[in-house]
Amino acid sequence: MLTTFIIVLYVACDLIANIAASKPVSVAGVTAPGGVFIYALTFTLIDLINERLGKRGARQVVLAAFAANCLLAGYLQLIVVLPAPDFYAGQAAFSSVLGATPRIVGASLIAFVVSTLLDVEIFAYWRERVRGPGWARVLASNAVSTAVDSTVFVVVAFAGILPLMELIVGQYVIKMAMTVVSLPLIGLVQRGTKAIEPGNSAG
């Protein structure tokens, strides 16, 4: 039951982040896409899934989230291009906000697949070879994967539109801060449920 909840939360956070990312935000002098706060949680959530289901299970969840994002991008684009009735006055605003979503989602999907699968590999390697506490492998995997994700996403989504380096640095700082804040989730899951042993992980 807990594993199912974490998987659903993971996919939901990823979908919400892709919609919110079309607006940049500035918090405490740091600029980043609006989806960064909730998207940062997905790296810790996939580590929790990896902890519960092993590397193969985590990969399957990543692919399911990838499919959900493709559906989101495709459907929103369909709604944008379909004609609206005469009484609807929000077409321009709707298209302005959600019309950019396909590029945002496309960038997110590329960054998502590369960085998340990298996160899965680093987390599994750390668990099987280095051992140590759960929070240490979360920090290790997220430190690398969020850097890759931030760079790939910002370059693909905003090249020629927004200042790239400022967004990359802003994203990375916020994602790592959110990682640290979410670390207690690892201990909570480890205490409340029994994780799959490394020797039983397939991949």
Secondary structure, 3 states (H helix, E strand, C coil): CHHHHHHHHHHHHHHHHHHHCCCEEEECCEEEECCHHHHHHHHHHHHHHHHHHHHHHHHHHHHHHHHHHHHHHHHHHHHHHCCCCCCCCCHHHHHHHHCCHHHHHHHHHHHHHHHHHHHHHHHHHHHHHHCCCHHHHHHHHHHHHHHHHHHHHHHHHHCCCCCHHHHHHHHHHHHHHHHHHHCHHHHHHHHHCCCCCHHHCCC
